Amino acid sequence: MKLDDIVLQAAAQKYGVNGNKLTPLKGGLTNFVFQYNHAGKDLVLRILTPDAEIDHSTINANMAWLNFLAQNDASVARPVPSTENKLIEVIDFSSESYFVFSCEKAIGVLSETLPIDQWNDPLFQSLGKTVGKMHKLATSYTPTSNIIKHPEWDQSANIFNPDCLDDAELNLVYQRRAAIIAQLADFQKDAENFGIIHCDLHFANFFVDTQNEIITIFDFDDCAYGWYIMDIATLLLDLCVVYSKSNKESFAANFMHNFLSGYLSEKHLDNLWISRIPVFLKLLECSLYIDVYKYWNPEEKDSWVGKFMPDRRISIEEDKPFINLNFSEFLPI
């Protein structure tokens, strides 16, 4: 999809910059992302294209939450207001509305591009500390209005809640997922364990400053109310896919030990929830399989999907653990 230059120039003007000074960055299916410099700072401008699943209330909720995190010193991509001091601008063009917002550019490199030998215990601990602080802040967050309240995780489209295909070949996968959903009905939803989560916390959604051991989280488009452990399960699953290797169990175990060490320095996490990580791993495994099944190309072996999909249905249908870890080893003494 191509962005009309009129929209681009109007969006840039809202943030006091000429559209010709914007440098395109990698975006997504429904947004265009640009880098620009203003007042000596490197900033990022995002333009969301009209989409049936994106509305003003959703974006308001996400930006209000992100702003709350930034104001409380969470390590997130800090929102930048427009020249009219708005966190969200709307550009109306050709009977459609484009949402525009900006944030500071994170220092470092995209985490999924960091070679495996550059990850170390302090970085995993820093990641845990960053996520722990974000979840701790969520326990005290109260939206200023119901208009900007997030949905629960199973009431919006996200990696845990995919659109289900009408495909008989996936029937057993659906059954496995339905059994997990039924299991979740007995899980408590108290403030200490259930609140706003990132709901898309994989290794393409945070930057790593290796020199200063700083993690900066971004892309809060899919935020929803859910169990905090869901974000942890997402990180563990993605780690195992992105850094797929022969000794992934020991690598993943080391990640969990150090991540939880950092996380627990910021927020309490009951042993019960750590022991439930495999449940959420399986839910995510089923959901991701359903989501990517329709466009998986077996010939593309080096992509994320290419690493995730081989033998995945067998693993799900035979109810094999996503990864063979003894999660009781990670329980705090």
C-alpha positions as CSV (number, residue, x, y, z in Angstrom):
1,M,0.0,0.0,0.0
2,K,1.3,3.4,-1.0
3,L,1.0,6.5,1.3
4,D,-0.3,9.6,-0.5
5,D,2.2,12.5,-0.3
6,I,-0.6,14.8,0.9
7,V,-1.1,12.6,4.0
8,L,2.6,12.4,4.6
9,Q,3.2,16.1,4.4
10,A,0.2,16.9,6.6
11,A,1.3,14.4,9.2
12,A,4.9,15.7,9.2
13,Q,3.6,19.3,9.6
14,K,1.8,18.3,12.7
15,Y,5.2,17.6,14.3
16,G,7.0,20.6,12.9
17,V,9.0,18.9,10.3
18,N,9.0,18.9,6.5
19,G,7.8,15.6,5.0
20,N,10.9,15.5,2.8
21,K,13.0,15.2,5.9
22,L,11.4,11.9,6.9
23,T,13.5,8.7,6.5
24,P,11.4,5.6,5.9
25,L,11.8,2.7,8.4
26,K,10.4,-0.8,8.4
27,G,6.7,-0.6,9.1
28,G,3.9,-3.2,9.0
29,L,0.7,-4.1,7.1
30,T,-1.3,-1.1,8.5
31,N,1.3,1.5,9.3
32,F,4.1,3.6,7.8
33,V,7.1,4.4,10.0
34,F,9.6,7.2,9.6
35,Q,12.6,8.6,11.4
36,Y,13.2,12.3,11.7
37,N,15.2,14.8,13.8
38,H,13.7,17.6,15.7
39,A,15.4,19.9,18.2
40,G,18.5,17.6,18.1
41,K,16.5,14.5,19.0
42,D,16.0,11.4,16.8
43,L,12.3,10.7,16.7
44,V,9.9,8.2,15.1
45,L,6.7,9.1,13.3
46,R,4.0,6.5,12.7
47,I,1.0,6.8,10.3
48,L,-1.7,4.2,10.7
49,T,-3.7,3.6,7.6
50,P,-7.5,3.3,7.7
51,D,-8.3,-0.2,9.0
52,A,-11.5,-1.8,10.3
53,E,-9.7,-3.2,13.4
54,I,-8.2,0.1,14.4
55,D,-10.3,2.9,15.9
56,H,-9.8,6.1,17.7
57,S,-10.7,4.7,21.1
58,T,-8.2,1.8,20.8
59,I,-5.4,4.2,19.9
60,N,-6.4,6.6,22.7
61,A,-6.3,3.7,25.2
62,N,-2.8,2.6,23.9
63,M,-1.3,6.1,24.0
64,A,-2.8,6.9,27.4
65,W,-1.2,3.7,28.8
66,L,2.1,4.3,27.0
67,N,2.2,7.9,28.3
68,F,1.5,6.6,31.9
69,L,4.4,4.2,31.6
70,A,6.8,6.9,30.3
71,Q,5.8,9.3,33.0
72,N,6.6,6.7,35.6
73,D,10.0,6.0,34.2
74,A,9.3,2.7,32.5
75,S,11.8,1.9,29.7
76,V,9.5,2.5,26.8
77,A,9.5,4.5,23.6
78,R,8.4,7.8,25.1
79,P,5.5,9.6,23.3
80,V,6.2,12.9,21.7
81,P,3.3,15.4,21.5
82,S,2.5,17.3,18.3
83,T,2.9,21.0,17.9
84,E,-0.6,21.3,19.2
85,N,0.3,19.2,22.3
86,K,-1.7,16.2,21.2
87,L,-0.5,12.6,21.6
88,I,-2.6,11.6,18.6
89,E,-3.3,13.5,15.4
90,V,-5.9,12.6,12.8
91,I,-5.4,13.4,9.1
92,D,-8.6,13.3,7.1
93,F,-8.1,12.5,3.4
94,S,-10.2,11.1,0.7
95,S,-13.1,10.3,3.1
96,E,-10.7,8.3,5.3
97,S,-8.9,9.0,8.6
98,Y,-5.2,8.4,9.2
99,F,-3.9,8.3,12.8
100,V,-0.5,9.8,13.5
101,F,1.7,9.8,16.5
102,S,5.3,10.1,17.4
103,C,7.8,8.9,20.0
104,E,11.5,9.1,20.8
105,K,13.7,6.7,18.9
106,A,15.1,4.0,21.1
107,I,18.8,3.7,21.5
108,G,20.5,0.4,20.4
109,V,19.6,-2.3,18.0
110,L,16.4,-4.3,17.4
111,S,16.7,-7.2,19.7
112,E,16.0,-10.0,17.2
113,T,19.0,-8.8,15.1
114,L,21.4,-9.2,18.1
115,P,23.6,-12.3,17.5
116,I,23.1,-15.0,20.0
117,D,26.7,-14.7,21.3
118,Q,26.0,-11.1,22.3
119,W,23.2,-12.0,24.7
120,N,24.4,-12.4,28.2
121,D,23.1,-12.8,31.7
122,P,23.0,-9.1,32.5
123,L,21.0,-8.3,29.4
124,F,18.4,-11.1,30.2
125,Q,18.2,-9.7,33.7
126,S,17.7,-6.2,32.3
127,L,14.9,-7.4,30.1
128,G,13.2,-9.1,33.1
129,K,13.6,-5.9,35.2
130,T,12.1,-3.8,32.4
131,V,9.1,-6.1,31.9
132,G,8.7,-6.5,35.7
133,K,8.5,-2.7,36.2
134,M,5.9,-2.4,33.3
135,H,3.7,-5.1,34.9
136,K,4.2,-3.5,38.4
137,L,2.9,-0.2,37.1
138,A,-0.1,-2.0,35.5
139,T,-1.3,-3.1,38.9
140,S,-1.9,0.5,39.9
141,Y,-3.1,1.9,36.5
142,T,-6.7,3.2,36.3
143,P,-7.9,4.6,33.0
144,T,-9.3,8.1,33.3
145,S,-12.4,7.1,31.3
146,N,-14.1,4.0,30.1
147,I,-13.7,5.4,26.6
148,I,-10.0,4.6,26.8
149,K,-10.2,1.3,28.5
150,H,-8.5,-1.7,26.9
151,P,-10.4,-4.9,26.0
152,E,-9.5,-8.3,27.5
153,W,-7.1,-10.4,25.6
154,D,-9.9,-12.7,24.2
155,Q,-12.0,-9.8,23.0
156,S,-9.5,-8.4,20.5
157,A,-7.3,-9.7,17.7
158,N,-3.8,-10.6,19.0
159,I,-1.3,-13.4,19.0
160,F,-3.3,-15.3,21.7
161,N,-6.6,-14.8,19.9
162,P,-6.4,-15.4,16.2
163,D,-9.1,-15.4,13.6
164,C,-10.1,-19.1,13.3
165,L,-10.3,-20.6,9.8
166,D,-13.1,-22.9,8.7
167,D,-10.7,-25.7,7.9
168,A,-11.3,-29.3,8.9
169,E,-7.6,-30.0,8.8
170,L,-7.2,-27.8,11.9
171,N,-10.0,-29.4,14.0
172,L,-7.6,-31.1,16.4
173,V,-5.6,-27.9,16.8
174,Y,-8.8,-26.1,17.6
175,Q,-9.8,-28.8,20.1
176,R,-6.4,-28.5,21.9
177,R,-6.8,-24.7,22.0
178,A,-10.4,-24.9,23.3
179,A,-9.2,-27.3,26.1
180,I,-6.7,-24.7,27.2
181,I,-9.2,-21.9,27.1
182,A,-11.5,-24.0,29.3
183,Q,-8.6,-24.5,31.8
184,L,-8.1,-20.7,32.0
185,A,-11.6,-20.2,33.3
186,D,-10.4,-21.3,36.7
187,F,-7.5,-18.9,36.8
188,Q,-7.8,-15.8,39.1
189,K,-8.0,-12.3,37.6
190,D,-6.8,-10.3,40.6
191,A,-4.8,-7.1,40.2
192,E,-1.5,-8.7,41.2
193,N,-1.7,-11.2,38.3
194,F,-4.1,-9.8,35.7
195,G,-3.9,-6.3,34.1
196,I,-2.8,-4.5,31.0
197,I,-0.2,-6.5,29.1
198,H,1.8,-5.7,26.0
199,C,0.3,-8.8,24.3
200,D,2.9,-8.8,21.5
201,L,6.1,-8.9,23.5
202,H,8.4,-10.6,21.1
203,F,12.0,-9.9,20.1
204,A,11.1,-7.5,17.3
205,N,9.3,-5.2,19.7
206,F,12.2,-3.9,21.9
207,F,15.6,-2.4,21.4
208,V,18.8,-3.4,23.2
209,D,21.5,-1.0,24.2
210,T,24.2,-3.5,24.8
211,Q,26.7,-1.0,26.1
212,N,24.5,0.3,28.9
213,E,22.4,-2.8,29.2
214,I,19.1,-1.0,28.6
215,I,16.0,-2.5,27.1
216,T,13.4,-0.2,25.5
217,I,10.0,-1.6,24.6
218,F,7.8,-0.3,21.8
219,D,4.8,-1.1,19.6
220,F,1.9,-1.1,22.1
221,D,-0.8,-1.6,19.4
222,D,-2.1,-4.9,20.8
223,C,-2.3,-4.0,24.5
224,A,-5.1,-5.8,26.4
225,Y,-6.1,-7.0,29.8
226,G,-4.5,-10.4,30.4
227,W,-2.4,-12.4,32.8
228,Y,1.1,-10.9,33.1
229,I,2.6,-14.4,32.6
230,M,1.3,-14.2,29.0
231,D,4.0,-11.6,28.2
232,I,6.7,-13.9,29.7
233,A,5.4,-16.9,27.8
234,T,5.6,-14.8,24.6
235,L,9.2,-13.9,25.2
236,L,10.2,-17.5,26.0
237,L,8.5,-18.9,22.9
238,D,10.0,-16.3,20.6
239,L,13.5,-16.8,22.1
240,C,13.2,-20.5,21.2
241,V,12.2,-19.7,17.6
242,V,14.5,-16.7,16.8
243,Y,17.5,-18.4,18.4
244,S,16.6,-21.9,17.4
245,K,19.7,-24.2,18.1
246,S,20.6,-27.7,19.1
247,N,21.0,-26.8,22.8
248,K,17.9,-24.6,23.0
249,E,16.8,-26.1,26.3
250,S,19.9,-25.0,28.2
251,F,19.8,-21.6,26.4
252,A,16.1,-21.1,27.3
253,A,16.7,-22.3,30.9
254,N,19.5,-19.8,31.3
255,F,17.2,-17.1,29.9
256,M,14.5,-18.0,32.4
257,H,16.8,-18.0,35.4
258,N,18.2,-14.5,34.6
259,F,14.9,-13.0,33.2
260,L,13.0,-14.0,36.4
261,S,15.8,-12.7,38.6
262,G,15.4,-9.3,37.0
263,Y,11.6,-9.5,36.9
264,L,11.3,-10.4,40.6
265,S,13.5,-7.4,41.6
266,E,10.6,-5.2,40.4
267,K,7.4,-7.3,40.8
268,H,6.3,-10.2,42.8
269,L,5.3,-13.3,40.8
270,D,3.8,-16.2,42.7
271,N,5.3,-19.7,42.2
272,L,1.9,-20.8,40.9
273,W,2.1,-18.6,37.9
274,I,5.6,-19.6,37.0
275,S,4.4,-23.3,37.1
276,R,1.6,-22.3,34.7
277,I,4.0,-21.0,32.0
278,P,3.6,-24.2,29.9
279,V,-0.1,-23.7,29.7
280,F,0.3,-20.3,28.2
281,L,3.1,-21.5,25.9
282,K,0.7,-24.1,24.5
283,L,-2.1,-21.6,24.1
284,L,0.3,-19.3,22.2
285,E,1.7,-22.2,20.1
286,C,-1.8,-23.2,19.0
287,S,-2.9,-19.7,18.4
288,L,0.2,-18.8,16.3
289,Y,-0.2,-22.0,14.3
290,I,-3.8,-21.1,13.4
291,D,-2.7,-17.6,12.5
292,V,0.2,-18.4,10.2
293,Y,-1.1,-21.7,8.7
294,K,-2.9,-19.9,5.9
295,Y,0.2,-18.2,4.5
296,W,3.0,-20.6,5.4
297,N,5.4,-21.3,2.6
298,P,7.4,-24.4,3.4
299,E,10.1,-23.3,1.0
300,E,10.9,-20.2,3.2
301,K,12.9,-22.0,5.8
302,D,14.9,-19.0,7.2
303,S,11.9,-16.8,8.1
304,W,10.3,-16.8,11.6
305,V,7.4,-18.8,10.2
306,G,9.8,-21.1,8.5
307,K,11.5,-21.9,11.8
308,F,8.2,-22.2,13.8
309,M,6.0,-24.3,11.6
310,P,7.9,-27.6,10.7
311,D,6.4,-30.5,12.7
312,R,4.3,-27.9,14.7
313,R,1.0,-29.5,14.1
314,I,2.3,-32.9,15.2
315,S,3.6,-31.3,18.4
316,I,0.2,-29.7,19.1
317,E,-1.9,-32.7,18.2
318,E,0.2,-35.0,20.3
319,D,0.2,-32.4,23.1
320,K,3.9,-32.3,23.4
321,P,5.4,-29.6,25.6
322,F,6.6,-26.6,23.5
323,I,9.9,-26.9,25.2
324,N,11.2,-29.5,27.7
325,L,12.0,-27.4,30.7
326,N,11.5,-28.2,34.4
327,F,9.8,-25.0,35.4
328,S,10.0,-25.9,39.1
329,E,13.7,-25.1,38.7
330,F,12.9,-21.4,38.2
331,L,10.8,-21.1,41.4
332,P,12.4,-18.6,43.8
333,I,13.7,-20.2,47.0
